[in-house]
Amino acid sequence: MMENNKSQYVKRTQKDYSMSLKLQIVSEVESGQLSLKGATRKYGIQGNRTVKVWLQKYGNFDWNHKVSAMKKKTPEQELLELKLELEVAKKKINRLEAEAERADHKAIIFDMMIDLAEKEYKIDIRKNSSP
């Protein structure tokens, strides 16, 4: 029986997480968007203390004095946060540009459809702006 239990055991492996992901998770937890358990579930983090350690290292809470005074961020932390914000902003810009392009194409197609319908049925579909 002992051999059967050993064969079912799956060893956990250590995962490496990027600094930007760590900072994003810390930001979400500190802002109240996620709880500690919620962050571990959402991002598939194995260890129970992993997020707590990240909060201590990269967060704004002063863990040594147990007060909620904001810690001054290191220049590296500020740079990484700014890089992350820039990356998010660039992705948002790209998404919005793509949406605008699709909307422009859609408007052109609708205009073509109206022109075709007006020509085919010999009726004015567009409203005239002058009285």
Protein Blocks (a to p, Z undefined) as FASTA:
>chain_A
ZZmmmmmpccdddddddfklmmmmmmmmmnopacfklmmmmnopablklmmmmmmmmmmb
dfknopabdcdddfklmmmmmmmmmmmmmmmmmmmmmmmmmmmmmmmmmmmmmmmmmmmn
opafbdcfbZZ
